[in-house]
Amino acid sequence: MSPSAPPSVRVRAPGKVNVFLRVGAIQDDGYHDVAIAYQALSLYEEVRVRHADDVSVSVTGTVQLGRVPTDDTNIAVRAAKLLAEHAGYTGGAAIDIEKHVPVTGGMGGGSADAAATLVACDALWGTELSRDALFTLARQLGADVPFALTGGTAIGTGRGDELSPALAKGSYEWVLALADFGLSTPEVYRELDAHREAHAGEIRAADPRPTVDSDVLQALRAGDPHMLAEVLHNDLQAAALHLEPSLGRVLELGESSGALAGIVSGSGPTVAFLAADRDSALELQVALSAARLNVVRASGPVHGARIIGE
């Protein structure tokens, strides 16, 4: 361990939106391969870690925290313990999380907590793991955790954790409609599987190894929000709408209020609206707020987990 390890470390990691999500056929183990185009957004989780005898977590923030565990099941606690075990570190860390990404909102807030904790504890403990080693640990924690480490714009395949950078330029303006309820990712996947089984004779069978459509990659390369709006896609959206029909009304409201397009983020229930530019995003934010929706504005892409201070 490094003798110069600091007394505390602060790390910021972003939430994300999936501008494209295709879900493959269910496999024998009950999981699905996916093809995702991720974009990291300027809606951040902030994690501060301090030396302690064991690993503990406390959580504050601007989002509803009722569904965030503060015991050993918290993903940040799991991240710290996994890193300690891997590095042979025998101490602990007091983890303080400040949450701004919706909880169970389909935006990867928990994954951002895990990624930030890996980076923060590595610096706090002076374990000096390589980037590849951190990614290996990230994959063990969850499919979205590796992307929270990298940020930017990336393509995820396999379980979503096999990442390749996407050739992308420009910046995109988003308005996010936050729900006051959560959706269970496993439940949304089960709903999708049930729909596919019930309509097996009417819809094309899912590809077991899906890929991201070429027109999505082309839109990202062009840096054109209008092009991207035309190709936003999420296989989980119909399932999320079936479980929570109110999300359909939110989508209609946003698109009739000036959004280029709207999409359920991941398994939901956050709805992400793409705007043409910053002024359009501000106008959309005002319109949706006037309709009594809880909305925030964010832009992307942004960097992944980064140390911001001690």
QUIKAPE-V179826 format. One record per pair of residues at least 12 apart in sequence whose ideal C-beta (glycine too) atoms are under 8 Angstrom apart, sorted by the first residue. I is the first residue (numbers start at 1). GAP is how many residues later the second one is. Records with the same first field share a line. If there is no record, write none. Layout:
I=GAP  GAP
This chain:
1=88  124  125  126
2=124  126
3=123
4=122
5=118  119  120  121
6=117  118  304
7=43  44  303
8=40  41  42  43  116  302
9=39  40  111  112  114  115  298  300  301
10=36  37  38  110  297  298  299  300
11=35  36  37  38  105  106  108  109  112  294  295  296  297
12=32  33  34  35  104  293  294  296
13=31  32  34  99  100  102  103  106  135  136  138  291  292  293
14=26  27  28  29  30  31  87  98  134  137  286  288  289  290
15=25  26  28  29  30  85  86  87  92  93  94  97  283
16=22  23  24  25  91  92  95  96  128  131  132
17=21  22  24  90  157  159  246  248  249  255  283
18=18  19  20  21  88  216  245  247  248
19=18  19  20  197  201  209  213  244
20=15  16  17  192  193  196  211  212  213  214
21=13  14  15  16  212  213  214  215  245
22=12  13  14  185  188  189  190  191  211  213
23=166  169  183  187  212  213
24=182  183  184  185  186
25=180  181  182  183
26=167
27=181
31=128
32=157
33=124  125  126  175  176  177
34=109  122  123  124  125  126  176
35=120  121  122  175  176  177
36=119  120  121  124  176
37=116  117  118  119  129  175  179  180  183
38=106  109  115  116  117  118
39=113  114  133  261  262
40=107  108  111  112  113  260  261  262  263  264
41=66  133  135  257  258  259  260  261
42=256  257  258  260
43=57  58  64  133  253  255
44=56  57  68
45=52  53  54  55  56  64  67  68  71
46=51  52  54  70  262
47=29  48  49  50  51  66  69  70  73
48=47  48  50  72
49=31  44  45  46  47  68  71  72  75
50=43  44  46  74
51=40  41  42  43  73
52=39  40  41  42
53=38  39
54=38
55=22  25  26  29  37  38  40
56=21  36  37  38  39
57=13  17  19  20  37  38  39  40
58=12  36  37  38  39
59=15  38  40
60=36  37  38  39
61=36  37  38  39
62=37  38
63=36  37  38  39  40  42  46  115
64=38  39  116
65=34  38
66=37
67=36  37  115
68=31  35
74=39
75=35  36  38  39  66  67
76=19  21  37  38  40  41
77=18
78=36  63
79=34  35  36  38  39  42  58  62  66
80=12  13  15  37  41
82=55  58  59
83=34  35  38  39  42  44  46  54
84=37  41
86=43  47  51
87=38  40  42
89=36  38
91=34
93=27  28  31  32
95=22  25
97=16
99=14
102=74  76  77  168
103=79
104=78  79  80  81
105=73  74  77  160  163  164  165
106=77  79  134  158  159  160  161  162  163  164
107=69  158  159  163
108=36  39  40  158
110=32
111=30  31  32  33  34  36  37
112=36  193
114=24  27  28  31  34
115=23  30  31  33  34  189  190
116=32  189
118=16  19  20  27  31  187
119=15  30  186  187  188
120=187
122=12
123=184
134=15
135=14
138=23
139=22
142=19
143=13  16  17  18
144=16  17
145=16
146=15  17
147=13  14  16  157
148=156  157
149=155  156
150=13  15  154
151=150  151  152  153  154
152=13  14  16  149  150  151  152
153=12  13  15  67  147  148
154=12
155=57  62
157=52  53  54
166=51  54
167=50  53  54
168=52  53  55  133
169=51  52  53  54
170=52  53  54  55
171=52  128  129  130
172=53  56  102  127  128  129
173=52  101  102  103  104  105  107  108  124  126
174=98  99  100  101  107  123  124  125  126
175=79  84  97  98  100  106  109  110  113  120  121  122
176=89  94  95  96  97  119  120  121  122
177=73  77  93  94  95  96  111  116  117  118
178=92  115  116  117  118
179=65  68  89  90  91  92  115
180=114
181=63  88
182=87
183=57  60  61  84  85  86
184=83
185=81  82
187=56
188=48  51  52  55  79  80
189=47  50  78
191=48  49  51  52
192=43  44  46  47
195=43  44  47
213=18  20
215=12  15  16
216=12  15  17
219=12
225=35  49  50  51  52
226=34  50
228=46
229=31  32  45
230=31
232=29  30  31  42
233=30
234=29  30  31  32
236=28  30  31  32
237=26  27  31
240=24  27  28  29
241=23
244=24  25
247=17  21  22  24
250=12  21  43
251=13  20
253=35  38  40
254=17  19  30  34
255=18
257=27  30  31  34
258=17  22  25  26  29
259=14  15  16  25
260=13  14  15  16
261=12  13
262=12
273=15
278=21
281=16
282=15
285=12
